[in-house]
Amino acid sequence: IQVAGGVAFLVAWQVGGSTAPYLWSTPIRVAGDLYTLVFEDNLLGLIFQSLWTLLLGFALSMVIGVTIGMLMGRYRLFAVMFEPYFAAFYSVPRIAFVPLLVIWFGIGREMVIATVVTATTVLLIFSTAAGVREAGLAFSEVARSIGLTGRQMFTKVLLPGSIPYIATGMKLAVQRALVAVIVAEFVVGLTGIGKLLRD
């Protein structure tokens, strides 16, 4: 049924596009242009550049976000001091940071990486902090009763217990990271998927 629905959609698209070729494309024209992009315009190279930037920025976000999130989840004083600022930062539209990042990092890959970090880090901070708090509430009494040290509490209880929350934050953050890469490349005209879309 799904295949039949897909075929019906493509046929309807082809017929509709053929009746108004200056307003609508067709699957055949899209396939031809995609072939040109892949084999003549280096689409795979552009995808690789954007993907490499995304992965590097996301890795930095993971290190920063999980570290700060662990501190905020473990130590209440740290959370009280910094959580309002991260919440305010999270509410600002990501595109608003692009002009500042251009000033700070210039027009280059560093700016796009910084865009990914600003778009995803706070989300990872909050998800990690929530996971640490939940793991602490669920297992702190047991950990104390068997005499775990602070380091053991962190490595054997808090970190493993927060992994589902970190994974959820990663799933949400990677979508933001992809949008951040494309928007940054689109705005500054840096080689990649964003510039291809702009062109």
C-alpha positions as CSV (number, residue, x, y, z in Angstrom):
1,I,0.0,0.0,0.0
2,Q,2.9,2.4,0.8
3,V,4.6,1.7,-2.5
4,A,1.3,2.2,-4.4
5,G,0.8,5.5,-2.6
6,G,4.3,6.6,-3.5
7,V,3.9,5.7,-7.1
8,A,0.5,7.5,-7.2
9,F,2.1,10.6,-5.7
10,L,5.0,10.5,-8.3
11,V,2.5,10.1,-11.2
12,A,0.3,12.9,-10.0
13,W,3.4,15.1,-9.5
14,Q,4.6,14.3,-13.0
15,V,1.2,15.1,-14.6
16,G,0.8,18.2,-12.6
17,G,4.3,19.5,-13.3
18,S,4.0,18.8,-17.0
19,T,0.9,20.9,-17.3
20,A,2.6,24.0,-15.8
21,P,6.4,23.5,-16.4
22,Y,7.3,27.1,-15.4
23,L,5.5,26.8,-12.0
24,W,6.2,23.2,-11.0
25,S,9.0,20.7,-11.5
26,T,8.5,17.0,-12.2
27,P,10.2,13.9,-10.8
28,I,12.0,13.3,-14.0
29,R,13.5,16.8,-14.0
30,V,14.4,16.5,-10.4
31,A,16.2,13.2,-11.1
32,G,18.1,14.8,-13.9
33,D,19.2,17.7,-11.8
34,L,20.1,15.4,-9.0
35,Y,22.3,13.4,-11.4
36,T,24.0,16.7,-12.5
37,L,24.5,17.8,-8.9
38,V,26.1,14.5,-7.9
39,F,28.3,13.9,-10.9
40,E,29.1,17.4,-12.1
41,D,28.6,19.8,-9.2
42,N,30.2,17.7,-6.5
43,L,27.1,17.3,-4.3
44,L,28.8,14.6,-2.2
45,G,31.7,16.9,-1.5
46,L,29.4,19.6,-0.3
47,I,27.5,17.1,1.9
48,F,30.8,15.9,3.4
49,Q,31.9,19.5,4.2
50,S,28.6,20.2,6.0
51,L,28.6,16.9,7.7
52,W,32.2,17.2,9.0
53,T,31.4,20.7,10.3
54,L,28.2,19.3,12.0
55,L,30.1,16.4,13.6
56,L,32.9,18.6,14.9
57,G,30.5,21.2,16.4
58,F,28.3,18.5,17.8
59,A,31.3,16.8,19.5
60,L,32.3,20.1,21.1
61,S,28.7,20.6,22.2
62,M,28.6,17.2,23.8
63,V,31.8,17.8,25.8
64,I,30.6,21.2,27.0
65,G,26.9,20.4,27.5
66,V,27.4,17.1,29.3
67,T,30.1,18.5,31.6
68,I,28.1,21.6,32.6
69,G,24.9,19.5,32.8
70,M,26.6,17.0,35.2
71,L,27.7,19.9,37.4
72,M,24.2,21.5,37.4
73,G,22.5,18.2,38.1
74,R,24.9,17.2,40.9
75,Y,25.4,20.5,42.7
76,R,22.3,22.6,43.6
77,L,24.4,25.7,44.1
78,F,25.8,25.5,40.6
79,A,22.2,25.1,39.2
80,V,20.8,28.0,41.1
81,M,23.7,30.2,40.0
82,F,23.6,29.4,36.2
83,E,20.3,27.8,35.2
84,P,18.5,31.2,34.7
85,Y,21.1,32.4,32.3
86,F,21.1,29.2,30.3
87,A,17.3,29.3,30.2
88,A,17.4,32.9,28.9
89,F,20.1,31.9,26.3
90,Y,18.0,29.0,25.2
91,S,15.0,31.2,24.5
92,V,16.9,33.5,22.1
93,P,16.4,32.5,18.4
94,R,19.6,30.9,17.1
95,I,19.7,33.0,13.9
96,A,20.2,36.1,16.2
97,F,23.7,34.9,17.1
98,V,25.0,34.6,13.6
99,P,26.0,38.3,13.2
100,L,27.9,38.2,16.5
101,L,29.6,34.9,15.6
102,V,30.7,36.4,12.2
103,I,32.3,39.3,14.1
104,W,34.0,37.0,16.6
105,F,35.1,34.1,14.3
106,G,35.0,35.6,10.8
107,I,33.5,34.0,7.8
108,G,34.8,30.5,7.9
109,R,34.3,27.0,9.2
110,E,35.0,28.2,12.8
111,M,31.9,30.4,12.7
112,V,29.7,27.5,11.5
113,I,31.1,25.3,14.2
114,A,30.4,28.0,16.8
115,T,26.8,28.3,15.4
116,V,26.3,24.5,16.0
117,V,27.7,24.8,19.6
118,T,25.4,27.8,20.4
119,A,22.4,26.0,18.9
120,T,22.8,22.7,20.8
121,T,24.8,23.1,24.0
122,V,22.1,24.4,26.2
123,L,19.7,21.6,25.2
124,L,22.3,19.0,26.2
125,I,23.0,20.9,29.4
126,F,19.3,20.7,30.5
127,S,18.8,17.1,29.4
128,T,22.0,15.9,31.2
129,A,21.1,17.9,34.4
130,A,17.7,16.3,34.4
131,G,19.1,12.8,34.1
132,V,21.6,13.4,36.9
133,R,18.9,14.7,39.2
134,E,16.6,11.7,38.5
135,A,19.4,9.2,38.9
136,G,20.4,10.9,42.2
137,L,16.8,10.8,43.5
138,A,16.4,7.2,42.5
139,F,19.6,5.7,43.7
140,S,21.2,8.1,46.3
141,E,19.9,6.2,49.3
142,V,21.1,2.9,48.0
143,A,24.5,4.3,47.1
144,R,25.0,5.8,50.6
145,S,23.9,2.5,52.2
146,I,26.6,0.5,50.4
147,G,29.2,3.2,51.1
148,L,30.0,4.5,47.6
149,T,32.4,7.4,47.5
150,G,31.7,10.6,45.7
151,R,33.7,9.4,42.7
152,Q,32.0,6.0,42.6
153,M,28.6,7.7,42.9
154,F,29.4,9.7,39.8
155,T,30.9,6.9,37.7
156,K,28.6,4.0,38.8
157,V,25.3,5.8,39.5
158,L,24.9,9.3,38.1
159,L,26.6,8.9,34.7
160,P,25.0,5.6,33.8
161,G,21.6,6.7,35.1
162,S,21.7,9.9,33.1
163,I,22.6,8.2,29.7
164,P,18.9,7.9,28.6
165,Y,18.4,11.6,29.2
166,I,21.6,12.5,27.4
167,A,20.6,10.3,24.4
168,T,17.2,12.1,24.2
169,G,19.0,15.4,24.3
170,M,21.3,14.3,21.6
171,K,18.4,13.2,19.4
172,L,16.8,16.6,19.7
173,A,20.1,18.5,19.5
174,V,21.3,16.9,16.3
175,Q,18.3,18.3,14.4
176,R,19.1,21.7,15.7
177,A,22.8,21.2,14.7
178,L,21.8,20.3,11.1
179,V,19.6,23.4,10.9
180,A,22.4,25.5,12.4
181,V,25.0,24.3,9.8
182,I,22.7,25.0,6.9
183,V,21.5,28.4,8.1
184,A,25.1,29.5,8.8
185,E,26.3,28.4,5.4
186,F,23.3,30.0,3.8
187,V,23.8,33.3,5.5
188,V,27.5,33.8,4.9
189,G,27.8,31.9,1.6
190,L,30.2,29.3,2.9
191,T,30.7,26.2,0.7
192,G,28.3,23.5,1.7
193,I,24.7,22.5,1.6
194,G,23.5,25.9,2.8
195,K,25.3,27.7,0.0
196,L,23.9,25.2,-2.5
197,L,20.4,25.9,-1.3
198,R,21.0,29.6,-1.6
199,D,22.4,29.2,-5.1
